[in-house]
């Protein structure tokens, strides 16, 4: 017997849209671009030939349209893995749960999701302006630990190596990071010679979790030094951001394909930053639209 999803678990608005996103099932394309900033949704959609729908609720803005014959939905997620949890579960519900019967559909859809964001570089070869594709993500957020099947989709040997390198093994006050791969087929399609591939840390915050110290001292003042030096089977940690791990992890568990590509706007190693990056991020957007 198919599982029934009660109204307390899957909240559907009176107009038939899903609770937070306010998107209806028929509005969802199979190809999805995720951005953090709601203002960036309009920037992506400015390249569409037409728009089918546009809806906004809180930090979640959605537009579905067509680019060179490809139907694409662009959604803003806001900041952080907690918001990715909302967005991914609601997108999956729109794709794979019948809102009339509240049961799983007999034929499941697999979505393609590419997150376009900004990040901080951690290596000398990721200066400001570099496009970095997250082949693997190390999640400091702990989100995936709440879902069954977490160990089956994570790189457990790399997790252990990272914990040992950081000196966090057995420390109950330290993060419990998980390591997850992006979808290899999407990475190969999107990450061409104009992009760097690497390992991304998805931090649980912008300041302390990324080694930024203002008035409150850091628990581990040498955290970023150790992160920069970590190497595992040829992989190096290239950048910090705040969403890639939850996106890749939940996509694996739900049967979707996902990856993250970010533009470096600050390099923590060489102490440079650039906030005037609108033209460069638009170049990245157009590149992803061509390749998705």
C-alpha positions, -999 to 999 in steps of 0.1 A, spaced: 0 0 0 13 34 -9 22 58 18 -2 87 24 13 120 32 -8 138 58 -16 175 56 7 181 86 37 166 67 30 179 32 13 213 35 -6 224 3 -20 259 0 -56 265 -9 -47 274 -44 -30 240 -49 6 253 -45 32 239 -22 35 256 12 67 277 11 75 280 -26 39 287 -37 46 268 -69 21 244 -85 31 210 -99 24 220 -135 48 249 -133 79 228 -125 104 221 -153 128 191 -153 158 215 -155 162 238 -125 186 265 -117 189 275 -81 203 308 -69 205 323 -34 195 359 -40 158 364 -51 171 394 -72 192 370 -92 161 351 -104 152 380 -127 188 381 -140 186 344 -150 151 348 -165 161 379 -185 177 354 -209 145 334 -214 125 337 -246 93 335 -227 79 331 -192 51 308 -182 48 317 -145 63 340 -119 56 337 -81 73 350 -50 69 340 -13 93 352 14 129 346 1 116 321 -25 111 335 -60 103 312 -89 101 318 -127 96 291 -153 104 298 -189 122 287 -221 158 292 -231 168 280 -266 139 254 -266 148 242 -231 121 245 -204 138 258 -172 126 267 -138 148 291 -117 142 293 -80 158 314 -52 166 295 -21 179 322 3 210 314 23 220 281 40 214 244 40 183 248 62 166 266 32 179 239 8 161 214 29 128 233 23 134 238 -14 145 203 -22 117 186 -3 91 209 -19 105 205 -54 106 167 -50 70 168 -38 60 189 -68 76 163 -91 68 130 -74 38 133 -52 2 135 -65 -13 165 -47 -48 151 -51 -43 117 -36 -13 127 -14 6 96 -25 38 90 -45 33 90 -82 37 56 -101 63 71 -124 90 92 -107 107 122 -123 144 128 -119 152 166 -119 184 182 -130 195 210 -106 224 234 -109 231 259 -82 248 291 -93 263 310 -64 292 329 -50 320 317 -27 353 323 -10 384 307 -26 409 288 -4 437 280 -28 461 302 -48 447 288 -80 412 301 -72 416 339 -73 387 363 -75 366 357 -106 373 319 -109 343 296 -116 345 266 -92 325 234 -97 320 214 -65 329 178 -74 326 170 -37 311 189 -8 320 186 29 289 196 48 295 213 82 257 217 85 248 182 97 215 183 77 220 149 60 225 132 93 187 135 99 179 113 68 180 75 65 205 63 39 230 90 47 259 65 49 250 49 16 255 81 -4 285 96 15 322 91 11 329 76 45 367 71 41 372 108 31 350 118 61 373 99 85 404 113 69 391 149 72 381 144 108 415 131 117 433 158 98 412 185 116 417 169 150 380 166 155 377 128 160 362 121 194 355 159 200 319 161 209 320 199 205 334 198 169 313 196 137 302 162 124 308 168 87 297 146 58 313 142 24 291 139 -7 297 138 -45 279 160 -70 263 142 -100 292 132 -122 273 135 -155 262 170 -147 298 180 -136 312 167 -169 286 186 -189 289 219 -170 326 220 -158 346 225 -189 380 242 -194 368 276 -182 361 262 -147 380 247 -118 369 215 -102 374 209 -65 361 202 -30 338 227 -14 330 232 23 294 240 29 296 260 62 268 265 87 274 302 88 293 331 72 316 342 101 328 316 127 321 285 106 342 300 78 370 311 101 361 348 102 367 364 136 352 397 146 344 403 183 339 367 194 370 345 193 370 313 172 370 279 189 397 268 165 418 297 153 438 274 130 407 259 113 413 275 79 451 267 79 442 231 84 415 231 57 438 247 31 464 219 37 440 189 36 446 165 7 429 132 0 435 111 -31 445 141 -51 415 162 -39 421 197 -23 395 219 -7 390 248 -31 363 270 -16 337 279 11 300 284 5 268 274 24 245 252 4 262 226 -19 263 197 6 226 196 13 218 200 -24 240 171 -35 231 149 -5 193 153 -7 194 149 -45 212 116 -42 186 103 -17 157 115 -38 170 103 -72 178 137 -87 210 150 -103 225 181 -88 257 201 -87 269 236 -76 291 261 -95 302 293 -78 321 324 -87 349 333 -63 343 368 -49 369 366 -21 401 347 -17 408 340 19 444 329 13 456 360 -5 432 384 12 414 399 -18 377 405 -25 355 420 -51 318 429 -46 313 444 -81 308 411 -98 274 415 -115 288 412 -151 309 382 -143 280 363 -126 259 370 -156 286 354 -178 284 323 -155 246 323 -157 247 323 -195 273 295 -195 251 273 -173 220 281 -194 239 269 -225 251 237 -209 223 225 -187 
